[in-house]
């Protein structure tokens, strides 16, 4: 009895070793083709090498077939089998090389039925490397993209149902990740960020197993915004307007649970929240109830053993993914936290009316242009309107209130602008004849050739002194005319 135990152990080890040396994943697609042609012989030899995990030998044999018989009918299958050899070998580096080979096959043979098979294997490469929702989601995003490409590019392929099911499993993981991020923002009371994440999940992944939790937390986030606004020092009218808008959005989230997921766990909680908000409670249709029941029945749950091993595995569990319905093939417009904050501010400030942003345009009727107005005078309070050449009137800017104004003259005729003004200031140059006119008051400061001799103003006439000081200030501003009294 004691001697039999080592024999049993040896036989068990040999059985395990024999099973490990055989790759059950590799199947010869041309096994039913009975041919003794050399290209067919090479292909069968390569498939046998792959079955025994001799991937290097298989790739060399397949490459020999492609180079030696470029016109063979097995060239396309040989090219695809090279990618299969890398795919079966496993490992991140081998899978990356397999993706390159599959893409090359699609480039050289885009119209063959095997092109859809190559696209499915590209998506499966990323599906196998997909990680849990709280870890790196790069491969999950790539898998979603590749499955979508298969469904959209090859809609008549027999592989589309498998691609749709895998896509729903991938979207289950992506939705779980986005929901966890939204819940994190909610716990931190960052309600705009939480609303943006949760609304995006509800719009993008309606088949998510926790869609009712997403919508309920979305409504709770809107109610959190209401509580914050009530605690702020804001005028009552804008506050009431913002609270009414946020209450409407919260009720919409709760109502969607009642109409789209009436059999979900959060349906009763949503009904209670609608009653507390004094909002109408909608009723689901029979079609919606049947659809939600089919989705719930199609989901699975892991066994106790799988649940225990799940913590030690890298690949996530996709048992909760639904098996009915169609996955989302196009992403809706995402919502950002900035958009949520802007909507709240618009609710506080009031939405602008349709006519607030209109620009009024004055239309000039056809007819004779208006007569020319007289030349504006510096003493006018506001210049008259002048013609700008296109038939419209342009207002002349009003005169500066600090400008020096002349006294009323008995003669109201205007001097010719081309004639020199005897009262205009002139700059002293080489011509000694250009001098200032004699001042009317003796108390004005005058500069002579001798800088040492300067006359100062007396305090006998204070009114004249203030007038001269004002005229000097205007001279610094660049006035052309100073008319002494």
LINRANOR-V545761 format. One record per residue. RES is the residue in one letter. PHI is phi in degrees with one decimal (none if undefined). Layout:
BEGIN
res=RES phi=PHI
res=RES phi=PHI
END
This chain:
BEGIN
res=X phi=none
res=X phi=-68.9
res=X phi=-73.2
res=X phi=-73.3
res=X phi=-62.2
res=X phi=-60.7
res=X phi=-65.5
res=X phi=-65.1
res=X phi=-65.0
res=X phi=-64.2
res=X phi=-64.2
res=X phi=-65.6
res=X phi=-65.5
res=X phi=-64.5
res=X phi=-65.6
res=X phi=-65.0
res=X phi=-64.6
res=X phi=-66.5
res=X phi=-68.0
res=X phi=-70.9
res=X phi=-81.5
res=X phi=-111.9
res=X phi=-96.6
res=X phi=-76.0
res=X phi=-76.0
res=X phi=-88.9
res=X phi=-124.8
res=X phi=-83.3
res=X phi=-68.3
res=X phi=-111.6
res=X phi=-68.3
res=X phi=-84.1
res=X phi=-86.4
res=X phi=-92.1
res=X phi=-147.3
res=X phi=-108.1
res=X phi=-66.6
res=X phi=-62.4
res=X phi=-67.9
res=X phi=-69.9
res=X phi=-64.9
res=X phi=-63.2
res=X phi=-66.0
res=X phi=-64.2
res=X phi=-65.0
res=X phi=-66.6
res=X phi=-65.2
res=X phi=-67.3
res=X phi=-66.2
res=X phi=-66.3
res=X phi=-65.2
res=X phi=-100.8
res=X phi=62.9
res=X phi=-98.8
res=X phi=-71.4
res=X phi=-65.0
res=X phi=-63.8
res=X phi=-63.6
res=X phi=-67.1
res=X phi=-65.0
res=X phi=-66.2
res=X phi=-66.7
res=X phi=-67.1
res=X phi=-64.1
res=X phi=-62.6
res=X phi=-67.2
res=X phi=-75.6
res=X phi=-82.6
res=X phi=-124.0
res=X phi=-66.1
res=X phi=-97.8
res=X phi=-70.4
res=X phi=-75.8
res=X phi=-100.7
res=X phi=-65.8
res=X phi=-63.0
res=X phi=-66.3
res=X phi=-67.1
res=X phi=-63.0
res=X phi=-69.4
res=X phi=-69.0
res=X phi=-62.6
res=X phi=-63.9
res=X phi=-64.8
res=X phi=-64.5
res=X phi=-66.4
res=X phi=-64.6
res=X phi=-72.6
res=X phi=-68.0
res=X phi=77.2
res=X phi=91.0
res=X phi=-63.4
res=X phi=-67.7
res=X phi=-67.4
res=X phi=-67.5
res=X phi=-64.3
res=X phi=-68.0
res=X phi=-64.3
res=X phi=-62.2
res=X phi=-63.1
res=X phi=-66.4
res=X phi=-67.2
res=X phi=-67.9
res=X phi=-63.9
res=X phi=-61.9
res=X phi=-64.9
res=X phi=-71.1
res=X phi=-83.9
res=X phi=-131.4
res=X phi=-72.7
res=X phi=-98.7
res=X phi=-82.1
res=X phi=-61.0
res=X phi=-71.3
res=X phi=-63.9
res=X phi=-65.5
res=X phi=-64.3
res=X phi=-63.9
res=X phi=-65.5
res=X phi=-63.8
res=X phi=-70.6
res=X phi=-62.8
res=X phi=-66.6
res=X phi=-66.8
res=X phi=-60.3
res=X phi=-76.1
res=X phi=-64.3
res=X phi=-66.4
res=X phi=-95.1
res=X phi=-67.0
res=X phi=-109.8
res=X phi=-67.5
res=X phi=-60.5
res=X phi=-89.4
res=X phi=-121.9
res=X phi=-62.3
res=X phi=-107.8
res=X phi=-62.2
res=X phi=-68.8
res=X phi=-65.2
res=X phi=-65.1
res=X phi=-66.5
res=X phi=-62.8
res=X phi=-60.5
res=X phi=-65.6
res=X phi=-70.9
res=X phi=-64.8
res=X phi=-62.8
res=X phi=-62.1
res=X phi=-63.7
res=X phi=-67.2
res=X phi=-81.6
res=X phi=-84.9
res=X phi=-126.5
res=X phi=-67.8
res=X phi=-94.9
res=X phi=-75.0
res=X phi=-73.5
res=X phi=-89.0
res=X phi=-63.0
res=X phi=-59.0
res=X phi=-65.4
res=X phi=-64.7
res=X phi=-64.6
res=X phi=-66.0
res=X phi=-64.4
res=X phi=-65.6
res=X phi=-65.7
res=X phi=-68.2
res=X phi=-66.1
res=X phi=-67.5
res=X phi=-62.7
res=X phi=-70.5
res=X phi=-65.4
res=X phi=-65.6
res=X phi=-61.5
res=X phi=-64.4
res=X phi=-65.3
res=X phi=-65.7
res=X phi=-64.6
res=X phi=-66.3
res=X phi=-62.1
res=X phi=-67.0
res=X phi=-61.8
res=X phi=-64.1
res=X phi=-65.1
res=X phi=-65.2
res=X phi=-86.2
res=X phi=61.0
res=X phi=-91.4
res=X phi=-65.5
res=X phi=-59.3
res=X phi=-67.4
res=X phi=-64.7
res=X phi=-62.7
res=X phi=-62.1
res=X phi=-66.5
res=X phi=-68.0
res=X phi=-65.6
res=X phi=-65.0
res=X phi=-65.7
res=X phi=-64.3
res=X phi=-80.3
res=X phi=-88.7
res=X phi=-126.4
res=X phi=-70.7
res=X phi=-91.4
res=X phi=-64.2
res=X phi=-64.3
res=X phi=-105.1
res=X phi=-64.6
res=X phi=-67.2
res=X phi=-65.9
res=X phi=-62.4
res=X phi=-68.0
res=X phi=-65.8
res=X phi=-68.5
res=X phi=-63.8
res=X phi=-63.2
res=X phi=-63.7
res=X phi=-66.2
res=X phi=-64.0
res=X phi=-67.8
res=X phi=-64.1
res=X phi=-63.3
res=X phi=-62.8
res=X phi=-63.3
res=X phi=-67.1
res=X phi=-67.5
res=X phi=-64.9
res=X phi=-84.6
res=X phi=-90.9
res=X phi=-86.2
res=X phi=-128.1
res=X phi=-59.5
res=X phi=-65.2
res=X phi=-66.8
res=X phi=-62.4
res=X phi=-64.2
res=X phi=-64.1
res=X phi=-65.5
res=X phi=-67.6
res=X phi=-64.8
res=X phi=-64.0
res=X phi=-67.5
res=X phi=-68.3
res=X phi=-63.9
res=X phi=-62.9
res=X phi=-69.2
res=X phi=-64.7
res=X phi=-65.5
res=X phi=-64.5
res=X phi=-65.1
res=X phi=-66.4
res=X phi=-67.2
res=X phi=-66.3
res=X phi=-63.2
res=X phi=-69.7
res=X phi=-94.2
res=X phi=-98.5
res=X phi=-127.0
res=X phi=-69.6
res=X phi=-98.2
res=X phi=-76.9
res=X phi=-67.9
res=X phi=-88.2
res=X phi=-64.9
res=X phi=-68.0
res=X phi=-63.6
res=X phi=-65.8
res=X phi=-63.3
res=X phi=-65.8
res=X phi=-69.1
res=X phi=-65.0
res=X phi=-67.9
res=X phi=-66.6
res=X phi=-81.5
res=X phi=59.1
res=X phi=-113.3
res=X phi=-66.9
res=X phi=-98.4
res=X phi=-77.7
res=X phi=-115.0
res=X phi=-79.6
res=X phi=-80.6
res=X phi=-65.9
res=X phi=-64.4
res=X phi=-66.3
res=X phi=-65.2
res=X phi=-66.1
res=X phi=-65.3
res=X phi=-66.4
res=X phi=-66.5
res=X phi=-64.8
res=X phi=-65.8
res=X phi=-67.8
res=X phi=-68.7
res=X phi=-79.7
res=X phi=-80.6
res=X phi=-121.1
res=X phi=-130.1
res=X phi=-71.2
res=X phi=-72.7
res=X phi=-62.9
res=X phi=-66.6
res=X phi=-66.9
res=X phi=-65.8
res=X phi=-70.4
res=X phi=-79.1
res=X phi=-62.9
res=X phi=-68.3
res=X phi=-100.6
res=X phi=-101.7
res=X phi=-86.5
res=X phi=-75.9
res=X phi=-77.3
res=X phi=-85.7
res=X phi=-116.7
res=X phi=-66.7
res=X phi=-79.7
res=X phi=-67.8
res=X phi=-74.9
res=X phi=-114.8
res=X phi=-127.8
res=X phi=91.5
res=X phi=-118.0
res=X phi=-71.8
res=X phi=-77.6
res=X phi=-99.8
res=X phi=-128.7
res=X phi=-81.5
res=X phi=-71.7
res=X phi=-63.7
res=X phi=-72.7
res=X phi=-109.8
res=X phi=-111.6
res=X phi=-63.9
res=X phi=-64.6
res=X phi=-63.6
res=X phi=-64.8
res=X phi=-64.2
res=X phi=-65.5
res=X phi=-63.4
res=X phi=-65.7
res=X phi=-65.5
res=X phi=-64.4
res=X phi=-67.1
res=X phi=-69.9
res=X phi=-84.5
res=X phi=90.0
res=X phi=-70.8
res=X phi=-66.6
res=X phi=-71.8
res=X phi=-67.4
res=X phi=-95.3
res=X phi=-68.9
res=X phi=-95.0
res=X phi=-79.7
res=X phi=-106.9
res=X phi=-82.2
res=X phi=-123.7
res=X phi=-83.5
res=X phi=-99.4
res=X phi=-86.8
res=X phi=-71.8
res=X phi=-67.3
res=X phi=153.4
res=X phi=-70.4
res=X phi=-67.5
res=X phi=-66.7
res=X phi=-66.5
res=X phi=-66.6
res=X phi=-87.2
res=X phi=-65.7
res=X phi=-63.2
res=X phi=-66.2
res=X phi=-104.4
res=X phi=-65.3
res=X phi=-83.8
res=X phi=-71.4
res=X phi=-69.5
res=X phi=-142.8
res=X phi=-67.0
res=X phi=-71.9
res=X phi=-72.9
res=X phi=-119.7
res=X phi=-85.2
res=X phi=-93.6
res=X phi=100.6
res=X phi=-113.4
res=X phi=92.0
res=X phi=-109.4
res=X phi=-94.7
res=X phi=-116.7
res=X phi=-75.8
res=X phi=-81.3
res=X phi=-62.2
res=X phi=-67.5
res=X phi=-72.4
res=X phi=-68.2
res=X phi=-66.6
res=X phi=-90.4
res=X phi=-73.9
res=X phi=-70.4
res=X phi=-110.2
res=X phi=-77.8
res=X phi=-73.9
res=X phi=-65.4
res=X phi=-103.4
res=X phi=-64.4
res=X phi=-93.1
res=X phi=-90.2
res=X phi=-74.0
res=X phi=-91.3
res=X phi=-70.7
res=X phi=-70.1
res=X phi=-69.6
res=X phi=-81.8
res=X phi=-84.2
res=X phi=-67.6
res=X phi=-92.1
res=X phi=-69.8
res=X phi=-98.7
res=X phi=-81.4
res=X phi=-69.4
res=X phi=-128.6
res=X phi=-82.9
res=X phi=-71.3
res=X phi=-130.4
res=X phi=-70.8
res=X phi=-80.6
res=X phi=-73.8
res=X phi=-74.6
res=X phi=-86.5
res=X phi=-126.0
res=X phi=-71.9
res=X phi=-67.3
res=X phi=-61.4
res=X phi=-70.4
res=X phi=-81.2
res=X phi=-114.9
res=X phi=-87.5
res=X phi=-92.4
res=X phi=-84.7
res=X phi=-74.0
res=X phi=-124.6
res=X phi=-97.3
res=X phi=-112.1
res=X phi=-62.1
res=X phi=-88.8
res=X phi=-69.8
res=X phi=-75.9
res=X phi=-98.6
res=X phi=-132.9
res=X phi=-94.5
res=X phi=-103.6
res=X phi=-81.2
res=X phi=-85.8
res=X phi=-91.8
res=X phi=-70.2
res=X phi=-122.8
res=X phi=-72.1
res=X phi=-69.1
res=X phi=-66.3
res=X phi=-64.6
res=X phi=-65.6
res=X phi=-67.2
res=X phi=-66.5
res=X phi=-62.3
res=X phi=-66.6
res=X phi=-67.3
res=X phi=-69.6
res=X phi=-64.5
res=X phi=-71.5
res=X phi=-65.2
res=X phi=-69.1
res=X phi=-79.0
res=X phi=97.4
res=X phi=-69.7
res=X phi=-86.4
res=X phi=-129.2
res=X phi=-130.6
res=X phi=-102.3
res=X phi=-73.5
res=X phi=-80.7
END
